[in-house]
Amino acid sequence: QVQLVESGGGLVQAGGSLRLSCAASGRTFRTYALGWFRQTPGKEREFVAAISAGGGHTDYADSVQGRFTISRDNAKNTAYLQMNSLKPEDTAAYSCAAYPASPFDGGSPARRISRYVYWGQGTQVTVSP
């Protein structure tokens, strides 16, 4: 089992940057693929970025491609989401999530929310105009 705790959210002006962290418990962190998702009130949770268990494969939503970078440090049991050139529409509660990687994944981390088994509580990111 994996427990996830996010940190690093806050208030930032448009054009600014934030780095979110996702600290995980457990010895098997390196066997889990990780993803970041976000949600605003009244809207469905949406995929932001994902990274494979070994860190060699990443995937991004079109809306954040080129501005956000997902990474992980398996030695520290931590994943990160570096967010640059933030826009007001990036305002949301950001959550990290994890699922056990499978050799049948083909290396690519999943975008489907239903694939993710463990979820953090989330951290709020607010981008002012």
Accessible surface in RSA format (square Angstrom, percent):
REM  Atomic radii and reference values for relative SASA: ProtOr
REM  Chains: A
REM  Algorithm: Lee & Richards
REM  Probe-radius: 1.40
REM  Slices: 20
REM RES _ NUM      All-atoms   Total-Side   Main-Chain    Non-polar    All polar
REM                ABS   REL    ABS   REL    ABS   REL    ABS   REL    ABS   REL
RES GLN A   1   163.66  91.5 113.58  83.0  50.08 119.2  30.12  64.1 133.54 101.3
RES VAL A   2     4.90   3.2   0.34   0.3   4.57  11.0   0.34   0.3   4.57  12.4
RES GLN A   3   121.49  67.9 116.63  85.2   4.86  11.6  31.65  67.4  89.83  68.1
RES LEU A   4    10.08   5.6   0.08   0.1  10.01  25.2   0.08   0.1  10.01  26.9
RES VAL A   5    98.75  65.0  95.70  86.6   3.06   7.4  97.17  84.4   1.58   4.3
RES GLU A   6    16.31   9.4   1.15   0.9  15.15  36.1   0.00   0.0  16.31  13.3
RES SER A   7    60.39  51.0  56.04  74.8   4.35  10.0  41.07  87.5  19.31  27.1
RES GLY A   8    36.70  45.3   0.00   N/A  36.70  45.3  23.60  64.8  13.09  29.3
RES GLY A   9    29.12  35.9   0.00   N/A  29.12  35.9   1.98   5.4  27.15  60.8
RES GLY A  10    29.66  36.6   0.00   N/A  29.66  36.6  29.39  80.7   0.27   0.6
RES LEU A  11   132.44  73.8 100.15  71.7  32.29  81.2 100.15  70.3  32.29  86.9
RES VAL A  12    25.27  16.6  19.51  17.7   5.76  13.9  25.27  22.0   0.00   0.0
RES GLN A  13   133.35  74.6 130.84  95.6   2.51   6.0  35.64  75.9  97.72  74.1
RES ALA A  14    48.16  44.3  24.90  38.4  23.26  52.9  25.36  35.7  22.80  60.4
RES GLY A  15    57.14  70.5   0.00   N/A  57.14  70.5  30.49  83.7  26.65  59.7
RES GLY A  16    22.35  27.6   0.00   N/A  22.35  27.6  21.38  58.7   0.97   2.2
RES SER A  17    57.41  48.5  37.98  50.7  19.42  44.7  22.15  47.2  35.26  49.4
RES LEU A  18    34.49  19.2  29.48  21.1   5.01  12.6  34.49  24.2   0.00   0.0
RES ARG A  19   131.88  55.4 116.32  59.3  15.56  37.0  26.69  36.5 105.19  63.8
RES LEU A  20     0.00   0.0   0.00   0.0   0.00   0.0   0.00   0.0   0.00   0.0
RES SER A  21    24.31  20.5  24.31  32.5   0.00   0.0  11.12  23.7  13.19  18.5
RES CYS A  22     0.24   0.2   0.24   0.3   0.00   0.0   0.00   0.0   0.24   0.3
RES ALA A  23    50.25  46.2  47.91  73.9   2.34   5.3  48.67  68.5   1.58   4.2
RES ALA A  24    12.31  11.3   0.00   0.0  12.31  28.0   1.83   2.6  10.48  27.8
RES SER A  25    50.27  42.5  40.77  54.4   9.50  21.9  43.68  93.0   6.59   9.2
RES GLY A  26    35.40  43.7   0.00   N/A  35.40  43.7  22.91  62.9  12.49  28.0
RES ARG A  27   235.67  99.0 203.03 103.5  32.64  77.7  82.12 112.2 153.55  93.1
RES THR A  28    65.24  46.4  63.93  64.8   1.31   3.1  59.55  80.0   5.69   8.6
RES PHE A  29     1.75   0.9   1.49   0.9   0.26   0.7   1.51   0.9   0.24   0.7
RES ARG A  30   139.37  58.5 129.84  66.2   9.53  22.7  44.77  61.2  94.60  57.3
RES THR A  31    69.60  49.5  64.29  65.2   5.32  12.7  62.64  84.1   6.96  10.5
RES TYR A  32    18.66   8.7  18.66  10.6   0.00   0.0   2.27   1.7  16.39  20.2
RES ALA A  33     1.92   1.8   1.92   3.0   0.00   0.0   1.92   2.7   0.00   0.0
RES LEU A  34     1.51   0.8   1.51   1.1   0.00   0.0   1.51   1.1   0.00   0.0
RES GLY A  35     0.20   0.2   0.00   N/A   0.20   0.2   0.01   0.0   0.19   0.4
RES TRP A  36     0.98   0.4   0.98   0.5   0.00   0.0   0.30   0.2   0.68   1.1
RES PHE A  37     0.18   0.1   0.05   0.0   0.13   0.3   0.18   0.1   0.00   0.0
RES ARG A  38    16.02   6.7  15.05   7.7   0.97   2.3   3.18   4.3  12.85   7.8
RES GLN A  39    71.85  40.2  66.25  48.4   5.60  13.3  15.89  33.8  55.96  42.4
RES THR A  40    37.77  26.9  34.67  35.1   3.11   7.4  33.17  44.5   4.61   7.0
RES PRO A  41   137.30 100.1 107.12  97.6  30.18 109.7 119.23  98.4  18.06 112.3
RES GLY A  42    91.58 112.9   0.00   N/A  91.58 112.9  44.84 123.0  46.74 104.7
RES LYS A  43   147.84  72.1 136.01  83.5  11.83  28.2  86.21  77.6  61.63  65.6
RES GLU A  44   156.95  90.1 141.17 106.8  15.78  37.6  59.80 115.7  97.15  79.3
RES ARG A  45    83.61  35.1  71.11  36.2  12.50  29.8  10.70  14.6  72.91  44.2
RES GLU A  46    79.73  45.8  76.05  57.5   3.67   8.7  30.09  58.2  49.64  40.5
RES PHE A  47    25.10  12.6  15.72   9.7   9.38  24.4  15.72   9.5   9.38  26.8
RES VAL A  48     0.30   0.2   0.30   0.3   0.00   0.0   0.30   0.3   0.00   0.0
RES ALA A  49     0.00   0.0   0.00   0.0   0.00   0.0   0.00   0.0   0.00   0.0
RES ALA A  50     0.00   0.0   0.00   0.0   0.00   0.0   0.00   0.0   0.00   0.0
RES ILE A  51     4.89   2.8   4.89   3.6   0.00   0.0   4.89   3.5   0.00   0.0
RES SER A  52    13.77  11.6  13.23  17.7   0.54   1.2  12.05  25.7   1.72   2.4
RES ALA A  53    16.29  15.0  14.41  22.2   1.88   4.3  14.41  20.3   1.88   5.0
RES GLY A  54    70.60  87.1   0.00   N/A  70.60  87.1  34.98  96.0  35.62  79.8
RES GLY A  55    27.18  33.5   0.00   N/A  27.18  33.5   7.37  20.2  19.81  44.4
RES GLY A  56    68.53  84.5   0.00   N/A  68.53  84.5  36.81 101.0  31.71  71.0
RES HIS A  57    91.70  50.1  88.00  61.2   3.70   9.5  60.96  62.8  30.74  35.8
RES THR A  58    64.74  46.0  36.14  36.6  28.60  68.1  13.64  18.3  51.10  77.3
RES ASP A  59    38.90  27.3  35.64  35.5   3.26   7.7  11.52  27.1  27.38  27.3
RES TYR A  60    28.40  13.3  24.54  14.0   3.86  10.0  18.26  13.7  10.14  12.5
RES ALA A  61    14.35  13.2  13.94  21.5   0.41   0.9  14.35  20.2   0.00   0.0
RES ASP A  62   133.66  93.6 111.78 111.3  21.88  51.7  37.87  89.1  95.79  95.5
RES SER A  63    63.39  53.6  41.19  55.0  22.20  51.1  49.88 106.2  13.51  18.9
RES VAL A  64     0.27   0.2   0.27   0.2   0.00   0.0   0.27   0.2   0.00   0.0
RES GLN A  65   113.11  63.3  95.22  69.6  17.90  42.6  39.11  83.2  74.01  56.1
RES GLY A  66    75.46  93.1   0.00   N/A  75.46  93.1  39.77 109.1  35.70  79.9
RES ARG A  67    32.13  13.5  27.37  14.0   4.76  11.3  26.16  35.8   5.97   3.6
RES PHE A  68     5.80   2.9   0.00   0.0   5.80  15.1   0.00   0.0   5.80  16.6
RES THR A  69    72.47  51.5  71.81  72.8   0.66   1.6  43.76  58.8  28.70  43.4
RES ILE A  70     5.42   3.1   0.00   0.0   5.42  13.1   0.00   0.0   5.42  14.7
RES SER A  71    47.63  40.2  46.41  61.9   1.22   2.8  33.54  71.4  14.09  19.7
RES ARG A  72    30.79  12.9   4.24   2.2  26.55  63.2   4.87   6.7  25.92  15.7
RES ASP A  73    45.74  32.0  41.43  41.2   4.31  10.2  15.08  35.5  30.66  30.6
RES ASN A  74    29.60  20.4  20.74  20.0   8.87  21.4   7.94  19.1  21.67  20.9
RES ALA A  75    94.48  86.9  55.79  86.1  38.70  88.0  60.73  85.5  33.75  89.4
RES LYS A  76   140.69  68.6 119.58  73.4  21.12  50.3  72.86  65.6  67.84  72.3
RES ASN A  77    39.33  27.1  38.94  37.6   0.38   0.9  10.26  24.7  29.07  28.1
RES THR A  78    16.15  11.5  16.15  16.4   0.00   0.0   6.20   8.3   9.94  15.0
RES ALA A  79     0.54   0.5   0.54   0.8   0.00   0.0   0.54   0.8   0.00   0.0
RES TYR A  80    31.64  14.8  31.64  18.0   0.00   0.0  16.98  12.8  14.66  18.1
RES LEU A  81     0.00   0.0   0.00   0.0   0.00   0.0   0.00   0.0   0.00   0.0
RES GLN A  82    57.21  32.0  57.00  41.7   0.21   0.5  27.78  59.1  29.44  22.3
RES MET A  83     0.00   0.0   0.00   0.0   0.00   0.0   0.00   0.0   0.00   0.0
RES ASN A  84    57.93  39.9  57.93  56.0   0.00   0.0  15.09  36.3  42.84  41.4
RES SER A  85    59.03  49.9  54.14  72.2   4.89  11.3  18.97  40.4  40.05  56.1
RES LEU A  86     2.58   1.4   0.00   0.0   2.58   6.5   0.00   0.0   2.58   7.0
RES LYS A  87    85.93  41.9  85.41  52.4   0.52   1.2  39.32  35.4  46.61  49.6
RES PRO A  88    54.56  39.8  47.55  43.3   7.01  25.5  47.92  39.6   6.64  41.3
RES GLU A  89   122.12  70.1  95.77  72.5  26.36  62.8  61.26 118.5  60.86  49.7
RES ASP A  90     0.59   0.4   0.59   0.6   0.00   0.0   0.00   0.0   0.59   0.6
RES THR A  91    38.94  27.7  36.39  36.9   2.56   6.1  34.45  46.3   4.50   6.8
RES ALA A  92     4.31   4.0   2.43   3.8   1.88   4.3   4.31   6.1   0.00   0.0
RES ALA A  93    39.36  36.2  36.98  57.1   2.37   5.4  36.98  52.1   2.37   6.3
RES TYR A  94     0.00   0.0   0.00   0.0   0.00   0.0   0.00   0.0   0.00   0.0
RES SER A  95     9.29   7.8   9.29  12.4   0.00   0.0   0.93   2.0   8.35  11.7
RES CYS A  96     0.99   0.7   0.99   1.1   0.00   0.0   0.99   2.5   0.00   0.0
RES ALA A  97     0.00   0.0   0.00   0.0   0.00   0.0   0.00   0.0   0.00   0.0
RES ALA A  98     0.06   0.1   0.06   0.1   0.00   0.0   0.06   0.1   0.00   0.0
RES TYR A  99     1.83   0.9   1.83   1.0   0.00   0.0   0.70   0.5   1.13   1.4
RES PRO A 100    67.69  49.3  62.37  56.9   5.32  19.3  62.37  51.5   5.32  33.1
RES ALA A 101    44.19  40.6  21.21  32.7  22.98  52.3  21.47  30.2  22.72  60.2
RES SER A 102    35.19  29.7  25.93  34.6   9.26  21.3  22.18  47.2  13.01  18.2
RES PRO A 103   128.23  93.5  90.91  82.9  37.32 135.6 104.80  86.5  23.43 145.6
RES PHE A 104   190.07  95.1 157.11  97.3  32.96  85.8 163.16  98.9  26.91  77.0
RES ASP A 105    37.98  26.6  14.35  14.3  23.64  55.9  13.37  31.5  24.62  24.5
RES GLY A 106    66.82  82.4   0.00   N/A  66.82  82.4  42.02 115.3  24.80  55.5
RES GLY A 107    30.29  37.4   0.00   N/A  30.29  37.4  23.98  65.8   6.32  14.1
RES SER A 108    69.40  58.6  62.28  83.1   7.11  16.4  31.30  66.6  38.10  53.4
RES PRO A 109     9.36   6.8   0.43   0.4   8.93  32.5   2.11   1.7   7.25  45.1
RES ALA A 110    15.46  14.2   7.52  11.6   7.94  18.1  15.46  21.8   0.00   0.0
RES ARG A 111   110.77  46.5 101.58  51.8   9.19  21.9  44.64  61.0  66.12  40.1
RES ARG A 112   147.43  61.9 140.91  71.8   6.52  15.5  75.23 102.8  72.20  43.8
RES ILE A 113    66.50  37.8  61.07  45.5   5.43  13.1  61.07  44.0   5.43  14.7
RES SER A 114    93.85  79.3  55.55  74.1  38.30  88.2  57.02 121.4  36.83  51.6
RES ARG A 115    68.79  28.9  62.13  31.7   6.66  15.9  20.10  27.5  48.70  29.5
RES TYR A 116    11.50   5.4   0.00   0.0  11.50  29.9   0.00   0.0  11.50  14.2
RES VAL A 117    86.47  56.9  61.19  55.4  25.28  60.9  65.75  57.1  20.72  56.2
RES TYR A 118    49.22  23.0  46.57  26.5   2.65   6.9  23.32  17.5  25.90  31.9
RES TRP A 119    68.91  27.7  43.86  21.2  25.05  58.8  33.84  18.0  35.08  56.9
RES GLY A 120    10.21  12.6   0.00   N/A  10.21  12.6   0.56   1.5   9.65  21.6
RES GLN A 121   177.55  99.3 145.53 106.4  32.02  76.2  61.46 130.8 116.09  88.0
RES GLY A 122    25.09  30.9   0.00   N/A  25.09  30.9   3.54   9.7  21.56  48.3
RES THR A 123    19.25  13.7  12.75  12.9   6.50  15.5   7.74  10.4  11.51  17.4
RES GLN A 124    93.72  52.4  83.92  61.3   9.80  23.3  52.05 110.8  41.67  31.6
RES VAL A 125     0.00   0.0   0.00   0.0   0.00   0.0   0.00   0.0   0.00   0.0
RES THR A 126    49.72  35.4  49.72  50.4   0.00   0.0  37.33  50.1  12.39  18.7
RES VAL A 127     6.03   4.0   0.00   0.0   6.03  14.5   0.00   0.0   6.03  16.3
RES SER A 128    34.63  29.3  32.15  42.9   2.49   5.7  28.47  60.6   6.16   8.6
RES PRO A 129   140.27 102.2  94.70  86.3  45.57 165.6 115.05  95.0  25.22 156.7
END  Absolute sums over single chains surface
CHAIN  1 A     6676.5       4979.0       1697.4       3554.3       3122.1
END  Absolute sums over all chains
TOTAL          6676.5       4979.0       1697.4       3554.3       3122.1
